[in-house]
Amino acid sequence: MASEHDEDALPSLGLASSDEDGTLDYAFLAKLSLSASTSAPKIPKRGTKDFEPNSTRTQTSALASSRDAMHTALSVGRVHLPKAHVYAVYDAESCMAYVDRVKGQHFKTMGRDVGDKGGKGSRLWLLPEECLYLLERSTLDVRWPIDEADGGGVGGEGEEGEEQQRLGVPMSLQGAYAAFIGLQAEKGGALTLERYAVYAYLKRAGYTVLRASSWDGPGNVPEDRVVDEQLPARYWGLGLFAEIWKSIFAAKPEDPTERQRLGPLVTPGLYRSYADIYRLLALIPAHDPALPSSHTPTEPPFRVTYNVYKPNAVYKKSAPGPPDFRIAVINARETPVPSLDQLAALLDTTPYDPPWPGAQLYQKVRQGYRNVVLAVVDQGVVSYLRIADAGMERERLYERTGGAFRGKRGGGRGRGRGRGRGR
């Protein structure tokens, strides 16, 4: 016998009309349930939540009706269209599932083909997070493997019944969570609820998500690219006159150690630009992201978990290319705030990716020369933080690359000059 506050029990349906500006009401979920009268249901708008709970009957009744509607929506049976019904068989040894007959657009970016392509021995193997995601959205029908001693699975008549006889018992959503997350964790798998929450969120948003090489280990250390030194491009292309002009007006190099020991930072003299003065004030050596650094092994969970591609990007399974984002999933309840050494080791595992030279300074600093996104999961709520190596050694504020500052135009045939009067 279930009590009144038992959330596992399915209470009777008691919908109540709620104002759009009232509390957060789950009654709109009832409109999404499949019914004969609604052929194409629409997602309604939600209202705002109350600031704090109170003991009024109005709020209690609204919460009870909303909870009833939520349980009713969750109790709706999952259906598969006959033309797009895809079966998968669970493999207990690898905690994965394989598909013999592929249908739909989702498998263009998911799964891995094993065997002769197009032959009878070809199968599409799905990772645990891929199986769980497709099962949640009713795109995949996962079956438990049958025991040959039982003589086959359960099924009906016709071709569909023969297909089900060949397969096993349908896997429920609860069984899928236990198999793809619980059982594979006992075998040393790295898929957790936090990682799956990030994966499912990105997939629903349309991104292509792949496991990184550091999914369950340190991964491969990228080779730093050889970067050419920054040349004074402003003097190139002007010939001998530019070199003479530079030799006259450029500041003469000095020994910084001798200058700092004997005299002021900015020695008295004639300076042609503020950049020469700022160079004298630059005492602390900055980090250059183009130079190779001593790699230190990363510590879990500060490792790249997923490689993410934008929805509008051209993606091929055979040649995915460099990802648009690299995401590291972190459990906020078990992991403290990372230290600078941990973030530096994490950034060292990402390849050198400089920003576009023509971009603005803020965009360059924001993207950085190496960047990674931290997906911090706090009891199902995901927050994304971008960590980047800004490269202040290369992005110097005192070196302006744009045109000179120009004030507002004045004078001319404007007012106050006395021109044009008497005409």
VMD Tcl script that draws the C-alpha trace (Angstrom):
set ca {
  {0.00 0.00 0.00}
  {1.52 3.29 -1.12}
  {1.31 6.35 1.06}
  {0.30 9.77 -0.15}
  {3.88 11.00 -0.40}
  {5.31 7.90 -2.08}
  {6.86 9.08 -5.34}
  {7.21 5.54 -6.69}
  {3.47 5.07 -6.70}
  {1.49 6.29 -9.68}
  {-1.35 8.47 -8.35}
  {-4.56 9.08 -10.19}
  {-4.68 11.78 -12.82}
  {-5.90 15.07 -11.42}
  {-5.07 17.95 -13.74}
  {-5.75 21.48 -12.71}
  {-5.56 24.54 -14.88}
  {-2.67 26.81 -13.93}
  {-1.77 30.31 -14.89}
  {1.24 30.79 -17.15}
  {2.85 33.08 -14.57}
  {2.27 30.69 -11.65}
  {4.47 27.99 -10.24}
  {6.46 25.53 -12.31}
  {3.69 23.18 -13.44}
  {4.27 19.77 -14.96}
  {0.69 19.68 -16.19}
  {1.92 20.61 -19.64}
  {3.43 17.12 -19.87}
  {-0.04 15.67 -20.16}
  {-0.42 17.39 -23.52}
  {2.62 15.55 -24.83}
  {1.21 12.07 -24.20}
  {0.20 10.14 -27.27}
  {-3.51 10.25 -27.87}
  {-5.82 9.76 -30.78}
  {-7.13 13.30 -30.65}
  {-3.67 14.89 -30.89}
  {-1.77 14.06 -34.05}
  {1.05 16.61 -33.72}
  {1.44 17.79 -30.12}
  {3.28 21.03 -29.43}
  {5.52 21.84 -26.51}
  {3.70 24.46 -24.40}
  {5.33 27.31 -22.56}
  {6.26 26.99 -18.93}
  {5.61 29.57 -16.26}
  {7.89 30.96 -13.61}
  {8.56 29.22 -10.32}
  {7.58 30.52 -6.91}
  {10.27 32.23 -4.90}
  {9.86 30.02 -1.84}
  {7.47 27.27 -0.65}
  {4.54 28.08 1.57}
  {1.89 26.09 3.42}
  {-1.13 27.28 1.46}
  {-3.62 24.84 -0.03}
  {-3.32 26.53 -3.41}
  {0.33 25.71 -3.77}
  {-0.09 22.21 -2.33}
  {-2.87 21.43 -4.80}
  {-0.88 22.83 -7.70}
  {2.16 20.74 -6.78}
  {0.05 17.60 -6.41}
  {-1.56 18.12 -9.82}
  {1.80 18.82 -11.38}
  {3.30 15.68 -9.85}
  {0.36 13.60 -11.08}
  {0.82 14.91 -14.60}
  {4.54 14.13 -14.47}
  {3.93 10.52 -13.41}
  {1.28 10.15 -16.10}
  {3.64 11.41 -18.79}
  {6.38 9.07 -17.60}
  {4.02 6.10 -17.64}
  {3.27 6.44 -21.37}
  {4.53 3.39 -23.23}
  {7.39 3.71 -25.67}
  {6.55 2.83 -29.25}
  {8.67 2.08 -32.32}
  {7.57 2.79 -35.85}
  {7.60 -0.40 -37.95}
  {9.60 1.18 -40.78}
  {12.26 2.57 -38.44}
  {12.38 -0.24 -35.89}
  {16.03 -1.03 -35.16}
  {17.01 -4.02 -33.01}
  {20.23 -4.31 -31.03}
  {21.56 -7.20 -28.98}
  {23.39 -6.60 -25.72}
  {26.86 -8.13 -25.37}
  {27.65 -8.89 -21.73}
  {31.41 -9.30 -22.21}
  {32.02 -5.84 -23.64}
  {28.95 -4.09 -22.15}
  {28.11 -2.92 -25.67}
  {25.42 -3.74 -28.21}
  {25.53 -4.57 -31.91}
  {23.08 -3.87 -34.72}
  {22.74 -6.05 -37.80}
  {20.32 -3.87 -39.78}
  {20.93 -0.13 -39.55}
  {18.13 2.37 -40.22}
  {18.00 6.10 -39.65}
  {20.25 9.16 -39.69}
  {21.62 8.76 -36.18}
  {23.96 5.95 -37.15}
  {25.90 8.17 -39.57}
  {27.74 9.65 -36.62}
  {27.35 6.86 -34.05}
  {28.66 3.33 -33.84}
  {31.58 1.52 -35.40}
  {31.38 -0.95 -38.27}
  {33.12 -4.26 -37.69}
  {33.47 -6.85 -40.44}
  {33.09 -6.72 -44.20}
  {31.30 -3.54 -45.15}
  {28.06 -4.49 -46.85}
  {28.58 -8.18 -46.22}
  {26.66 -10.60 -44.06}
  {29.29 -10.48 -41.32}
  {29.18 -6.70 -40.94}
  {27.84 -5.37 -37.65}
  {27.55 -1.93 -36.14}
  {28.79 -1.87 -32.56}
  {27.50 0.83 -30.25}
  {29.19 2.16 -27.14}
  {27.29 2.09 -23.83}
  {26.46 5.81 -23.92}
  {25.26 5.52 -27.51}
  {22.98 2.59 -26.70}
  {21.53 4.32 -23.66}
  {20.91 7.56 -25.55}
  {19.19 5.85 -28.49}
  {17.13 3.71 -26.13}
  {15.96 6.77 -24.20}
  {14.68 8.47 -27.33}
  {12.94 5.27 -28.57}
  {15.21 4.97 -31.59}
  {16.74 1.63 -30.58}
  {15.20 -1.56 -29.24}
  {17.87 -3.30 -27.17}
  {17.38 -7.01 -26.42}
  {18.98 -9.25 -23.86}
  {20.98 -12.10 -25.43}
  {19.02 -15.35 -25.61}
  {20.18 -18.63 -24.20}
  {20.35 -21.36 -26.84}
  {18.99 -23.83 -24.31}
  {15.79 -21.79 -24.07}
  {15.08 -22.23 -27.76}
  {14.77 -18.56 -28.70}
  {13.04 -15.43 -27.55}
  {9.44 -14.35 -27.37}
  {7.53 -13.16 -30.39}
  {4.37 -13.30 -32.43}
  {3.43 -14.27 -35.93}
  {4.73 -13.05 -39.26}
  {8.08 -11.55 -40.21}
  {8.13 -9.30 -37.15}
  {7.46 -12.29 -34.93}
  {10.27 -14.29 -36.51}
  {12.63 -11.36 -35.90}
  {11.66 -11.22 -32.25}
  {11.98 -15.01 -31.94}
  {15.57 -14.72 -33.10}
  {16.25 -11.97 -30.56}
  {15.93 -11.98 -26.79}
  {13.75 -10.29 -24.23}
  {13.36 -6.48 -24.60}
  {15.55 -4.45 -22.27}
  {13.79 -1.87 -20.14}
  {15.21 1.58 -19.48}
  {15.99 0.62 -15.89}
  {17.79 -2.49 -17.10}
  {19.74 -0.42 -19.62}
  {21.03 1.91 -16.91}
  {22.01 -1.08 -14.79}
  {23.74 -2.83 -17.70}
  {25.51 0.02 -19.49}
  {26.52 1.99 -16.39}
  {26.36 -0.35 -13.40}
  {27.68 -3.62 -14.81}
  {30.35 -2.05 -16.98}
  {31.68 -0.15 -13.95}
  {32.31 -3.49 -12.24}
  {34.38 -4.57 -15.25}
  {36.53 -1.45 -15.20}
  {34.46 0.72 -17.51}
  {34.76 4.49 -17.33}
  {31.18 5.51 -18.13}
  {29.50 7.25 -15.20}
  {26.21 9.04 -14.74}
  {28.00 12.38 -14.94}
  {29.67 11.50 -18.23}
  {26.43 10.21 -19.68}
  {24.55 13.35 -18.58}
  {27.01 15.50 -20.52}
  {26.89 13.17 -23.53}
  {23.09 13.12 -23.67}
  {22.86 16.90 -23.31}
  {25.26 17.53 -26.18}
  {23.59 14.95 -28.41}
  {20.17 16.49 -27.82}
  {21.64 19.84 -28.80}
  {22.77 18.38 -32.14}
  {26.50 18.01 -31.53}
  {28.57 15.04 -32.63}
  {30.28 13.57 -29.57}
  {33.15 11.07 -29.63}
  {35.29 9.56 -26.93}
  {38.72 11.10 -26.57}
  {41.93 9.09 -26.46}
  {42.21 9.90 -22.75}
  {38.79 8.37 -21.97}
  {40.21 5.79 -19.57}
  {43.89 6.74 -19.47}
  {46.40 9.56 -19.90}
  {45.96 9.52 -23.67}
  {48.38 10.63 -26.34}
  {50.52 13.73 -25.84}
  {50.12 16.01 -28.90}
  {53.23 17.09 -30.74}
  {53.77 20.83 -30.50}
  {53.94 22.58 -33.83}
  {57.02 24.51 -34.82}
  {56.00 28.14 -34.69}
  {57.92 30.80 -36.55}
  {59.08 33.80 -34.61}
  {57.00 36.92 -34.94}
  {58.65 39.19 -37.48}
  {58.19 42.95 -37.59}
  {55.87 42.87 -40.55}
  {55.32 46.63 -40.51}
  {58.78 47.23 -42.05}
  {58.71 44.52 -44.69}
  {57.87 45.40 -48.27}
  {59.05 49.02 -48.02}
  {62.61 48.40 -49.15}
  {65.81 50.08 -48.00}
  {64.07 53.26 -46.83}
  {62.14 51.32 -44.19}
  {65.31 49.75 -42.80}
  {67.01 53.14 -42.56}
  {63.95 54.63 -40.87}
  {63.89 51.76 -38.39}
  {67.58 52.11 -37.55}
  {67.13 55.83 -36.80}
  {63.99 55.80 -34.67}
  {64.03 52.37 -33.08}
  {65.28 52.08 -29.51}
  {68.76 50.67 -29.09}
  {68.85 47.32 -27.26}
  {70.34 47.33 -23.77}
  {71.38 44.75 -21.26}
  {68.30 44.38 -18.98}
  {70.34 42.95 -16.10}
  {72.79 45.85 -16.06}
  {70.00 48.42 -16.39}
  {67.97 46.96 -13.53}
  {71.01 46.75 -11.26}
  {72.43 50.23 -11.73}
  {69.69 52.57 -12.78}
  {65.95 53.15 -13.09}
  {63.74 50.90 -15.13}
  {63.12 53.63 -17.68}
  {66.38 55.42 -18.29}
  {66.25 59.10 -19.24}
  {66.36 59.65 -22.94}
  {64.33 60.19 -26.06}
  {61.61 57.66 -26.84}
  {59.71 57.65 -30.09}
  {56.80 55.43 -28.97}
  {55.15 54.14 -25.84}
  {55.96 50.58 -26.90}
  {59.66 51.17 -26.16}
  {58.80 52.30 -22.62}
  {56.49 49.37 -21.98}
  {59.18 46.95 -23.08}
  {61.48 48.37 -20.41}
  {58.79 47.86 -17.78}
  {58.29 44.20 -18.71}
  {60.38 42.53 -16.01}
  {58.65 39.23 -15.28}
  {59.13 36.68 -18.08}
  {55.79 35.47 -19.41}
  {54.87 32.02 -20.67}
  {54.96 31.49 -24.41}
  {52.35 28.87 -25.42}
  {54.17 28.17 -28.69}
  {57.18 26.73 -26.89}
  {57.06 23.06 -25.86}
  {56.60 22.56 -22.14}
  {57.64 19.70 -19.90}
  {54.68 17.35 -19.96}
  {53.39 16.13 -16.62}
  {50.89 13.26 -16.51}
  {47.31 14.27 -15.88}
  {45.30 13.07 -12.94}
  {41.72 11.86 -13.23}
  {39.25 13.41 -13.65}
  {41.21 16.28 -15.23}
  {41.47 14.56 -18.60}
  {39.76 15.24 -21.88}
  {36.67 13.03 -22.00}
  {34.88 13.95 -25.23}
  {35.76 15.44 -28.59}
  {32.80 17.52 -29.76}
  {31.97 18.70 -33.27}
  {29.52 21.46 -34.14}
  {26.16 20.49 -35.69}
  {26.87 22.27 -38.98}
  {30.34 20.78 -39.38}
  {31.09 18.26 -42.12}
  {31.76 15.03 -40.27}
  {32.96 11.68 -41.57}
  {33.48 8.54 -39.54}
  {36.58 7.61 -41.50}
  {38.19 11.04 -41.04}
  {36.63 13.01 -38.17}
  {39.23 15.77 -38.22}
  {40.15 18.05 -35.32}
  {37.25 18.65 -32.91}
  {35.70 22.03 -32.25}
  {35.63 21.51 -28.48}
  {37.42 19.27 -26.01}
  {35.44 18.58 -22.87}
  {36.56 17.19 -19.52}
  {33.72 15.93 -17.29}
  {34.12 16.59 -13.56}
  {31.92 15.54 -10.65}
  {31.46 18.58 -8.43}
  {30.58 16.49 -5.38}
  {33.77 14.41 -5.44}
  {36.36 16.73 -7.00}
  {37.69 19.93 -5.39}
  {38.63 23.07 -7.29}
  {41.57 22.21 -9.57}
  {44.99 23.65 -8.89}
  {47.09 25.55 -11.39}
  {49.34 22.53 -11.94}
  {46.34 20.32 -12.72}
  {44.95 22.82 -15.23}
  {48.37 23.26 -16.84}
  {48.75 19.50 -17.20}
  {45.28 19.30 -18.72}
  {46.02 22.06 -21.24}
  {49.28 20.35 -22.21}
  {47.28 17.36 -23.47}
  {45.52 19.57 -26.04}
  {47.21 20.47 -29.34}
  {48.53 23.92 -30.16}
  {45.63 25.82 -31.74}
  {46.41 29.53 -32.16}
  {43.60 32.01 -32.80}
  {43.08 33.77 -36.09}
  {45.72 36.52 -36.44}
  {43.16 39.06 -37.62}
  {40.84 38.58 -34.66}
  {40.38 41.18 -31.95}
  {42.47 41.05 -28.82}
  {39.56 39.99 -26.60}
  {38.72 37.10 -28.94}
  {42.34 35.97 -29.00}
  {42.63 35.98 -25.22}
  {39.26 34.24 -24.84}
  {40.12 31.42 -27.24}
  {43.74 31.13 -26.24}
  {46.38 28.98 -27.86}
  {45.23 25.87 -26.02}
  {41.76 25.53 -24.57}
  {39.49 22.95 -22.98}
  {35.94 23.06 -21.63}
  {35.22 21.80 -18.11}
  {31.76 20.20 -17.77}
  {31.10 20.39 -14.03}
  {28.18 18.13 -13.04}
  {26.48 18.83 -9.72}
  {23.72 16.26 -9.14}
  {22.59 16.32 -12.76}
  {23.04 20.07 -13.33}
  {25.83 20.70 -15.84}
  {27.86 23.92 -15.96}
  {30.40 24.57 -18.71}
  {33.61 26.53 -18.06}
  {36.20 27.35 -20.70}
  {39.84 27.17 -19.60}
  {42.35 28.64 -22.05}
  {46.04 29.43 -22.23}
  {45.75 33.12 -23.10}
  {49.39 33.55 -24.14}
  {50.10 37.02 -22.78}
  {53.64 36.79 -24.15}
  {52.27 36.96 -27.68}
  {49.24 39.17 -27.05}
  {50.92 42.34 -25.85}
  {48.57 45.16 -25.02}
  {51.01 47.94 -25.83}
  {51.58 46.78 -29.40}
  {48.67 48.05 -31.45}
  {48.11 46.25 -34.69}
  {45.18 48.34 -35.87}
  {45.10 51.84 -37.27}
  {45.82 54.93 -35.24}
  {43.08 56.47 -33.15}
  {41.19 59.22 -34.89}
  {39.04 61.78 -33.18}
  {35.73 63.08 -34.33}
  {35.69 65.15 -37.45}
  {35.37 68.85 -36.82}
  {35.52 72.07 -38.74}
  {34.62 72.10 -42.36}
  {31.34 73.65 -43.37}
  {29.76 72.98 -40.00}
  {28.03 75.34 -37.63}
  {29.97 77.89 -35.63}
  {32.53 78.81 -38.31}
  {30.52 81.52 -39.92}
  {30.72 79.92 -43.32}
  {27.83 79.90 -45.64}
  {26.12 82.88 -44.03}
  {24.49 85.51 -46.08}
  {23.98 83.28 -49.06}
}
mol new
graphics top color blue
foreach p $ca { graphics top sphere $p radius 0.5 }
foreach p [lrange $ca 0 end-1] q [lrange $ca 1 end] { graphics top cylinder $p $q radius 0.2 }
display resetview
